[in-house]
Amino acid sequence: MASTIFTVGDFVRRVVDSLLGGDYRGQVLCSRCLVKVTKHHLDKSYTTREVVQAMDEIFKAPLPVSTCSVCARKKIPCLGAPVV
């Protein structure tokens, strides 16, 4: 029986999806803030460097420019989930 091997990026994406669909629904967050919040929700075994590298992959795609809801930095790429 084959087992699935999950990467750090897989876990980071799951946490980001959960955050943007839950606690931060309707808000947009920049990469720096998402790293901090995501790191807080992951097991302590994940290093900040690993989370940053995974977040860099997430932010590779073209993203809308906005103001971060957490740090208020303006005109930077942000991720967010619309309120439905």
Secondary structure, 3 states (H helix, E strand, C coil): CCCCCCCHHHHHHHHHHHHHHCCCCCCEEEHHHHHHHHHHHCCCCCCHHHHHHHHHHHCCCCCCEECCCCCCCCCEEEEECCCC
